[in-house]
Amino acid sequence: MKILFLHGWQSVPGGVKPGYLAQHGHTLLNPALDDDDFTAAVATAQAVFDRERPDVIVGSSRGGAVAMNLDSGATPRVLLCPAWKRWGTATTVGAATRILHSRADGVIPFADSEELVRRSRLSPSALVEVGADHRLADPEPLQAMLRACEALANC
């Protein structure tokens, strides 16, 4: 499966989460996104999406907001603690979306993801409570991310 992974603010390509997906046999597209210019970050991600046509888009924190602002049609999305209220203009997501978030997230409130589910009219099961912090880099959230990608790609 080809996955477009969009990293968070002040993060870089090649971190734990995209590495985990690659270790499980998936092809990763992991562009460097501009931290200072959200529009430029979206343009970079859009160019990769248009060129590569990934099976799934994963966005972590600010990368989740980038993912929400892409013109990507019905491509499934997995959003990790998405920072949608801080960046971009998108306020809803499509049906083929899973959101992973920790109630203990000290950066992006869990309530933001609950609101996104309500606004998008998703099933409550689209929001998966997992992990012990914002990073979601421990085994349980990494496994949940992998499962969500694989399940959505097979819909």
Z-matrix of the N, CA and C atoms (Angstrom, degrees):
N
C 1 1.453
C 2 1.525 1 108.02
N 3 1.312 2 115.83 1 143.01
C 4 1.463 3 122.24 2 178.21
C 5 1.527 4 108.40 3 -100.40
N 6 1.331 5 115.96 4 123.24
C 7 1.463 6 121.97 5 -175.71
C 8 1.521 7 109.82 6 -120.90
N 9 1.327 8 116.36 7 128.10
C 10 1.459 9 122.12 8 171.24
C 11 1.521 10 106.72 9 -91.38
N 12 1.342 11 116.42 10 113.06
C 13 1.463 12 121.32 11 -179.45
C 14 1.521 13 108.78 12 -105.20
N 15 1.333 14 116.21 13 122.11
C 16 1.459 15 122.68 14 -178.28
C 17 1.527 16 109.09 15 -109.86
N 18 1.323 17 114.99 16 112.69
C 19 1.467 18 121.37 17 -174.57
C 20 1.525 19 111.85 18 -74.77
N 21 1.314 20 114.66 19 167.07
C 22 1.453 21 121.79 20 -179.29
C 23 1.517 22 113.49 21 -84.51
N 24 1.333 23 114.43 22 177.45
C 25 1.460 24 122.49 23 179.59
C 26 1.520 25 109.47 24 -63.87
N 27 1.309 26 115.98 25 137.12
C 28 1.466 27 123.81 26 -179.18
C 29 1.525 28 111.97 27 58.42
N 30 1.302 29 115.82 28 28.39
C 31 1.455 30 122.15 29 173.88
C 32 1.522 31 106.90 30 -115.70
N 33 1.312 32 116.31 31 175.49
C 34 1.464 33 120.38 32 -177.82
C 35 1.522 34 109.57 33 -136.52
N 36 1.333 35 116.90 34 160.36
C 37 1.466 36 119.53 35 174.57
C 38 1.527 37 110.86 36 -60.95
N 39 1.321 38 115.04 37 155.06
C 40 1.458 39 119.95 38 173.67
C 41 1.508 40 115.78 39 85.93
N 42 1.310 41 118.48 40 20.17
C 43 1.454 42 121.38 41 -179.67
C 44 1.519 43 113.26 42 -78.56
N 45 1.318 44 115.17 43 -168.42
C 46 1.461 45 122.90 44 -176.67
C 47 1.531 46 111.89 45 -60.45
N 48 1.319 47 117.44 46 -46.57
C 49 1.473 48 120.19 47 -174.33
C 50 1.532 49 112.80 48 -66.80
N 51 1.338 50 119.58 49 -51.36
C 52 1.470 51 116.97 50 177.01
C 53 1.522 52 111.96 51 -64.66
N 54 1.331 53 116.81 52 -33.25
C 55 1.464 54 120.17 53 176.71
C 56 1.516 55 111.99 54 -61.72
N 57 1.323 56 116.49 55 -39.59
C 58 1.461 57 121.24 56 178.82
C 59 1.526 58 110.54 57 -62.66
N 60 1.316 59 116.63 58 -44.09
C 61 1.466 60 120.27 59 179.33
C 62 1.527 61 110.79 60 -64.28
N 63 1.321 62 116.99 61 -41.04
C 64 1.470 63 121.07 62 178.74
C 65 1.525 64 111.06 63 -65.18
N 66 1.331 65 116.96 64 -39.22
C 67 1.472 66 120.96 65 179.10
C 68 1.526 67 111.29 66 -62.73
N 69 1.309 68 116.57 67 -21.61
C 70 1.466 69 120.77 68 179.74
C 71 1.530 70 111.95 69 -98.57
N 72 1.322 71 115.55 70 21.64
C 73 1.455 72 120.99 71 169.34
C 74 1.513 73 117.15 72 89.63
N 75 1.313 74 117.64 73 10.00
C 76 1.458 75 119.88 74 -178.05
C 77 1.527 76 111.13 75 -97.66
N 78 1.316 77 115.80 76 148.52
C 79 1.460 78 122.10 77 176.87
C 80 1.519 79 107.88 78 -83.78
N 81 1.339 80 116.53 79 125.38
C 82 1.458 81 121.13 80 -176.28
C 83 1.514 82 111.37 81 -107.80
N 84 1.307 83 114.92 82 132.85
C 85 1.459 84 123.65 83 169.68
C 86 1.518 85 103.97 84 -109.77
N 87 1.319 86 118.10 85 117.26
C 88 1.464 87 121.26 86 -168.57
C 89 1.533 88 109.81 87 -138.09
N 90 1.348 89 116.62 88 70.57
C 91 1.465 90 119.21 89 -174.99
C 92 1.523 91 112.99 90 -71.00
N 93 1.321 92 115.49 91 153.20
C 94 1.466 93 121.75 92 172.51
C 95 1.528 94 107.64 93 -76.64
N 96 1.314 95 116.19 94 123.96
C 97 1.462 96 121.68 95 -178.82
C 98 1.522 97 110.18 96 -103.95
N 99 1.307 98 116.52 97 139.06
C 100 1.460 99 122.96 98 179.92
C 101 1.529 100 109.79 99 -64.29
N 102 1.322 101 117.13 100 124.90
C 103 1.466 102 121.56 101 178.88
C 104 1.525 103 112.84 102 -77.04
N 105 1.333 104 116.66 103 -27.53
C 106 1.461 105 120.50 104 -171.96
C 107 1.521 106 114.14 105 -93.71
N 108 1.326 107 117.21 106 -17.58
C 109 1.457 108 121.25 107 -174.10
C 110 1.530 109 108.84 108 -132.90
N 111 1.329 110 116.22 109 101.20
C 112 1.461 111 120.52 110 -177.32
C 113 1.524 112 111.52 111 -61.19
N 114 1.319 113 117.17 112 -40.43
C 115 1.466 114 120.67 113 179.31
C 116 1.519 115 110.89 114 -60.57
N 117 1.323 116 116.84 115 -40.71
C 118 1.471 117 120.89 116 177.69
C 119 1.523 118 110.59 117 -66.25
N 120 1.331 119 116.98 118 -38.11
C 121 1.470 120 120.39 119 178.32
C 122 1.528 121 110.15 120 -62.57
N 123 1.323 122 116.70 121 -44.02
C 124 1.467 123 120.50 122 178.44
C 125 1.527 124 109.96 123 -64.23
N 126 1.326 125 117.69 124 -41.85
C 127 1.471 126 120.90 125 -179.96
C 128 1.527 127 111.12 126 -62.00
N 129 1.323 128 117.09 127 -41.42
C 130 1.468 129 120.84 128 177.60
C 131 1.521 130 110.25 129 -61.57
N 132 1.328 131 116.17 130 -49.12
C 133 1.466 132 120.58 131 -179.41
C 134 1.527 133 111.02 132 -63.44
N 135 1.330 134 116.80 133 -39.67
C 136 1.468 135 120.50 134 -179.89
C 137 1.528 136 110.79 135 -63.94
N 138 1.331 137 116.81 136 -40.19
C 139 1.468 138 120.51 137 179.48
C 140 1.527 139 110.81 138 -62.95
N 141 1.335 140 116.66 139 -42.01
C 142 1.471 141 119.97 140 178.07
C 143 1.525 142 109.77 141 -66.49
N 144 1.319 143 116.76 142 -43.93
C 145 1.468 144 120.13 143 178.46
C 146 1.530 145 110.65 144 -58.29
N 147 1.322 146 116.80 145 -48.71
C 148 1.469 147 120.96 146 -177.06
C 149 1.527 148 111.82 147 -62.68
N 150 1.324 149 116.32 148 -38.22
C 151 1.464 150 120.89 149 -177.91
C 152 1.527 151 112.09 150 -75.80
N 153 1.334 152 117.44 151 -40.79
C 154 1.467 153 122.22 152 -169.28
C 155 1.524 154 114.94 153 -101.05
N 156 1.325 155 118.28 154 -23.26
C 157 1.465 156 122.80 155 -178.51
C 158 1.534 157 112.69 156 48.77
N 159 1.329 158 117.02 157 65.82
C 160 1.467 159 120.23 158 -178.66
C 161 1.525 160 112.12 159 -66.17
N 162 1.331 161 114.46 160 161.05
C 163 1.466 162 121.28 161 177.58
C 164 1.521 163 111.91 162 -79.25
N 165 1.339 164 116.30 163 -30.63
C 166 1.462 165 122.95 164 -177.01
C 167 1.526 166 107.93 165 -145.26
N 168 1.330 167 115.83 166 147.44
C 169 1.462 168 122.00 167 172.92
C 170 1.521 169 107.24 168 -113.71
N 171 1.332 170 116.66 169 129.77
C 172 1.463 171 121.93 170 174.28
C 173 1.519 172 107.14 171 -115.74
N 174 1.332 173 116.69 172 129.56
C 175 1.455 174 121.14 173 177.88
C 176 1.512 175 110.28 174 -127.29
N 177 1.331 176 115.74 175 128.08
C 178 1.460 177 121.69 176 -178.41
C 179 1.526 178 110.12 177 -106.77
N 180 1.326 179 117.22 178 119.51
C 181 1.451 180 124.33 179 177.22
C 182 1.534 181 110.30 180 57.55
N 183 1.330 182 118.78 181 -113.19
C 184 1.467 183 120.37 182 177.30
C 185 1.527 184 110.35 183 -61.18
N 186 1.329 185 116.62 184 -33.20
C 187 1.461 186 120.17 185 175.43
C 188 1.522 187 111.94 186 -61.99
N 189 1.330 188 116.89 187 -28.02
C 190 1.459 189 120.57 188 174.18
C 191 1.519 190 111.21 189 -66.46
N 192 1.336 191 116.20 190 -39.71
C 193 1.464 192 119.93 191 175.87
C 194 1.524 193 110.16 192 -65.86
N 195 1.330 194 117.09 193 -39.80
C 196 1.468 195 120.44 194 176.24
C 197 1.527 196 108.94 195 -59.56
N 198 1.331 197 117.01 196 -47.93
C 199 1.468 198 121.46 197 -179.57
C 200 1.524 199 111.48 198 -57.74
N 201 1.319 200 116.90 199 -40.25
C 202 1.462 201 120.84 200 -179.57
C 203 1.522 202 112.43 201 -67.13
N 204 1.327 203 117.34 202 -25.26
C 205 1.456 204 121.80 203 -176.56
C 206 1.526 205 113.58 204 -96.01
N 207 1.329 206 117.12 205 5.38
C 208 1.460 207 120.99 206 176.93
C 209 1.522 208 110.92 207 -80.83
N 210 1.310 209 115.43 208 149.95
C 211 1.459 210 121.84 209 169.95
C 212 1.524 211 105.62 210 -90.51
N 213 1.325 212 115.44 211 87.68
C 214 1.469 213 120.32 212 -172.00
C 215 1.522 214 112.81 213 -124.93
N 216 1.324 215 116.77 214 14.76
C 217 1.454 216 120.28 215 176.93
C 218 1.514 217 112.27 216 57.82
N 219 1.320 218 115.70 217 -133.11
C 220 1.466 219 121.52 218 -176.85
C 221 1.525 220 112.85 219 -95.17
N 222 1.330 221 117.62 220 14.68
C 223 1.467 222 119.90 221 178.97
C 224 1.526 223 109.36 222 -58.68
N 225 1.327 224 117.73 223 129.14
C 226 1.469 225 120.24 224 -179.84
C 227 1.527 226 112.18 225 -61.24
N 228 1.328 227 114.33 226 149.45
C 229 1.464 228 121.23 227 178.59
C 230 1.522 229 109.92 228 -129.00
N 231 1.324 230 114.59 229 141.62
C 232 1.459 231 122.39 230 169.35
C 233 1.520 232 105.29 231 -118.75
N 234 1.319 233 116.40 232 116.97
C 235 1.458 234 121.55 233 -176.90
C 236 1.519 235 109.42 234 -108.99
N 237 1.322 236 115.66 235 127.48
C 238 1.457 237 122.47 236 -177.73
C 239 1.523 238 108.43 237 -106.98
N 240 1.319 239 117.13 238 108.89
C 241 1.470 240 121.91 239 -178.97
C 242 1.530 241 110.60 240 46.51
N 243 1.328 242 118.21 241 56.18
C 244 1.464 243 120.17 242 -171.40
C 245 1.529 244 113.56 243 -65.35
N 246 1.328 245 115.07 244 133.49
C 247 1.469 246 122.35 245 -178.43
C 248 1.529 247 110.54 246 -93.99
N 249 1.306 248 116.71 247 47.40
C 250 1.462 249 122.20 248 -173.50
C 251 1.526 250 113.83 249 -67.71
N 252 1.321 251 117.88 250 -24.63
C 253 1.464 252 119.74 251 -179.76
C 254 1.528 253 111.88 252 -80.01
N 255 1.335 254 117.01 253 -15.92
C 256 1.463 255 121.07 254 -177.94
C 257 1.522 256 113.24 255 -95.28
N 258 1.330 257 117.21 256 -27.89
C 259 1.467 258 120.86 257 -174.56
C 260 1.516 259 110.47 258 -137.27
N 261 1.330 260 115.72 259 144.42
C 262 1.452 261 121.38 260 173.29
C 263 1.509 262 113.06 261 83.51
N 264 1.330 263 113.88 262 -177.37
C 265 1.465 264 120.41 263 -176.94
C 266 1.525 265 113.05 264 -117.22
N 267 1.315 266 117.91 265 -11.15
C 268 1.467 267 120.77 266 -178.70
C 269 1.528 268 110.29 267 -69.42
N 270 1.323 269 115.75 268 134.89
C 271 1.472 270 120.22 269 -179.90
C 272 1.520 271 112.50 270 -125.35
N 273 1.335 272 116.54 271 3.25
C 274 1.462 273 121.23 272 176.47
C 275 1.524 274 108.95 273 -142.01
N 276 1.323 275 114.90 274 165.20
C 277 1.465 276 121.73 275 176.44
C 278 1.522 277 108.44 276 -132.45
N 279 1.330 278 115.62 277 163.34
C 280 1.453 279 120.99 278 179.67
C 281 1.516 280 112.55 279 -78.65
N 282 1.315 281 114.88 280 171.98
C 283 1.466 282 121.68 281 -175.64
C 284 1.521 283 113.03 282 -62.31
N 285 1.321 284 118.09 283 -31.46
C 286 1.473 285 121.17 284 -178.27
C 287 1.524 286 109.98 285 -86.79
N 288 1.326 287 115.59 286 56.66
C 289 1.468 288 121.87 287 -178.94
C 290 1.519 289 109.53 288 -131.35
N 291 1.326 290 115.51 289 136.81
C 292 1.463 291 122.17 290 170.40
C 293 1.517 292 106.91 291 -121.33
N 294 1.314 293 115.87 292 140.41
C 295 1.460 294 122.00 293 179.54
C 296 1.517 295 107.84 294 -119.66
N 297 1.320 296 116.44 295 124.87
C 298 1.458 297 122.43 296 175.93
C 299 1.517 298 107.43 297 -109.14
N 300 1.332 299 116.53 298 131.21
C 301 1.464 300 120.18 299 -175.79
C 302 1.529 301 109.06 300 -155.89
N 303 1.309 302 115.90 301 147.20
C 304 1.464 303 121.77 302 175.92
C 305 1.523 304 109.69 303 -101.19
N 306 1.322 305 116.34 304 135.69
C 307 1.470 306 119.34 305 174.06
C 308 1.521 307 111.05 306 -64.23
N 309 1.329 308 117.01 307 -22.03
C 310 1.464 309 121.76 308 -179.43
C 311 1.530 310 112.34 309 -88.99
N 312 1.327 311 117.62 310 8.27
C 313 1.467 312 121.74 311 179.42
C 314 1.527 313 108.80 312 -62.01
N 315 1.322 314 116.75 313 120.34
C 316 1.455 315 121.65 314 179.51
C 317 1.520 316 113.56 315 -93.52
N 318 1.332 317 117.82 316 4.11
C 319 1.467 318 122.21 317 -177.57
C 320 1.529 319 111.13 318 -110.16
N 321 1.316 320 116.63 319 -53.85
C 322 1.468 321 122.74 320 179.90
C 323 1.529 322 107.42 321 -115.47
N 324 1.327 323 118.57 322 119.81
C 325 1.464 324 120.12 323 -177.97
C 326 1.535 325 112.66 324 -60.78
N 327 1.317 326 115.53 325 137.96
C 328 1.462 327 121.49 326 175.38
C 329 1.529 328 109.97 327 -56.04
N 330 1.322 329 116.39 328 -34.27
C 331 1.470 330 121.36 329 179.83
C 332 1.527 331 111.92 330 -59.39
N 333 1.332 332 118.37 331 -28.06
C 334 1.468 333 120.39 332 177.23
C 335 1.528 334 110.39 333 -63.34
N 336 1.322 335 116.47 334 -39.97
C 337 1.468 336 119.60 335 178.63
C 338 1.523 337 111.12 336 -71.74
N 339 1.324 338 117.00 337 -36.45
C 340 1.467 339 119.49 338 175.19
C 341 1.531 340 110.21 339 -61.05
N 342 1.323 341 116.15 340 -41.88
C 343 1.466 342 120.38 341 178.50
C 344 1.529 343 110.93 342 -64.81
N 345 1.326 344 117.17 343 -40.92
C 346 1.465 345 120.80 344 179.17
C 347 1.530 346 111.06 345 -61.61
N 348 1.315 347 116.98 346 -40.80
C 349 1.470 348 121.19 347 176.93
C 350 1.530 349 109.96 348 -61.49
N 351 1.326 350 117.04 349 -45.88
C 352 1.479 351 120.62 350 179.66
C 353 1.531 352 111.15 351 -63.29
N 354 1.326 353 117.06 352 -49.45
C 355 1.472 354 121.12 353 -178.84
C 356 1.526 355 111.55 354 -58.77
N 357 1.330 356 115.50 355 -36.09
C 358 1.467 357 121.25 356 -175.90
C 359 1.521 358 112.44 357 -86.19
N 360 1.328 359 115.94 358 -6.10
C 361 1.472 360 122.38 359 -178.23
C 362 1.523 361 111.71 360 58.11
N 363 1.328 362 114.47 361 40.78
C 364 1.458 363 120.68 362 176.31
C 365 1.518 364 109.58 363 -86.40
N 366 1.300 365 115.66 364 159.22
C 367 1.457 366 120.79 365 172.00
C 368 1.527 367 108.15 366 -64.59
N 369 1.331 368 117.85 367 143.77
C 370 1.465 369 119.22 368 175.98
C 371 1.532 370 112.93 369 -54.03
N 372 1.327 371 117.06 370 -26.09
C 373 1.469 372 120.03 371 -179.94
C 374 1.527 373 112.48 372 -70.25
N 375 1.340 374 118.19 373 -10.03
C 376 1.470 375 121.06 374 176.68
C 377 1.520 376 111.51 375 -70.28
N 378 1.339 377 116.84 376 -19.79
C 379 1.462 378 122.01 377 178.00
C 380 1.521 379 108.73 378 -101.36
N 381 1.320 380 115.28 379 117.60
C 382 1.460 381 121.76 380 -178.62
C 383 1.522 382 108.28 381 -107.39
N 384 1.320 383 115.73 382 117.26
C 385 1.463 384 120.44 383 176.44
C 386 1.521 385 108.04 384 -82.45
N 387 1.335 386 116.17 385 118.58
C 388 1.457 387 120.32 386 -175.07
C 389 1.528 388 109.42 387 -155.14
N 390 1.314 389 116.16 388 150.68
C 391 1.458 390 120.48 389 174.47
C 392 1.511 391 113.83 390 88.39
N 393 1.345 392 113.96 391 173.69
C 394 1.456 393 120.81 392 -175.26
C 395 1.522 394 112.89 393 -122.20
N 396 1.346 395 117.20 394 6.71
C 397 1.460 396 120.07 395 -178.38
C 398 1.528 397 109.84 396 -165.79
N 399 1.323 398 116.22 397 -171.76
C 400 1.461 399 121.32 398 -178.23
C 401 1.525 400 112.77 399 -73.76
N 402 1.297 401 117.71 400 -30.01
C 403 1.468 402 120.75 401 -172.08
C 404 1.527 403 113.72 402 -69.79
N 405 1.310 404 118.42 403 -32.33
C 406 1.472 405 122.86 404 -176.49
C 407 1.530 406 111.08 405 51.62
N 408 1.322 407 116.50 406 43.81
C 409 1.465 408 121.17 407 -175.67
C 410 1.527 409 113.27 408 -109.52
N 411 1.321 410 117.61 409 9.38
C 412 1.460 411 121.52 410 177.24
C 413 1.529 412 109.37 411 -88.79
N 414 1.335 413 117.95 412 167.38
C 415 1.468 414 120.16 413 -175.15
C 416 1.530 415 115.04 414 -53.94
N 417 1.327 416 118.29 415 -45.28
C 418 1.470 417 119.80 416 -176.47
C 419 1.533 418 112.55 417 -61.45
N 420 1.342 419 120.04 418 -51.06
C 421 1.464 420 118.15 419 178.43
C 422 1.528 421 113.45 420 -67.55
N 423 1.324 422 118.00 421 -32.05
C 424 1.467 423 119.78 422 176.56
C 425 1.525 424 110.39 423 -62.79
N 426 1.326 425 116.31 424 -43.61
C 427 1.468 426 120.43 425 178.09
C 428 1.530 427 110.64 426 -64.66
N 429 1.323 428 117.04 427 -39.94
C 430 1.469 429 120.67 428 179.08
C 431 1.530 430 110.87 429 -64.30
N 432 1.332 431 116.71 430 -38.77
C 433 1.467 432 120.93 431 177.40
C 434 1.527 433 110.56 432 -62.74
N 435 1.321 434 116.46 433 -46.53
C 436 1.464 435 121.42 434 179.16
C 437 1.531 436 110.54 435 -60.58
N 438 1.335 437 116.74 436 -46.79
C 439 1.472 438 120.60 437 179.55
C 440 1.529 439 111.23 438 -60.31
N 441 1.325 440 116.65 439 -42.21
C 442 1.467 441 120.14 440 -179.59
C 443 1.525 442 110.85 441 -63.95
N 444 1.324 443 116.98 442 -43.95
C 445 1.476 444 120.33 443 178.58
C 446 1.520 445 110.64 444 -60.53
N 447 1.311 446 116.09 445 -48.16
C 448 1.466 447 120.18 446 -176.83
C 449 1.526 448 111.55 447 -66.47
N 450 1.323 449 117.34 448 -39.32
C 451 1.466 450 120.34 449 179.52
C 452 1.528 451 111.14 450 -66.37
N 453 1.324 452 117.09 451 -44.15
C 454 1.462 453 120.02 452 -178.25
C 455 1.521 454 111.96 453 -69.13
N 456 1.312 455 116.99 454 -35.21
C 457 1.471 456 120.38 455 -179.76
C 458 1.522 457 111.20 456 -68.80
N 459 1.326 458 116.72 457 -22.79
C 460 1.465 459 121.02 458 -178.00
C 461 1.521 460 113.28 459 -97.70
N 462 1.329 461 117.65 460 7.80
C 463 1.478 462 120.72 461 179.63
C 464 1.513 463 110.80 462 -73.80
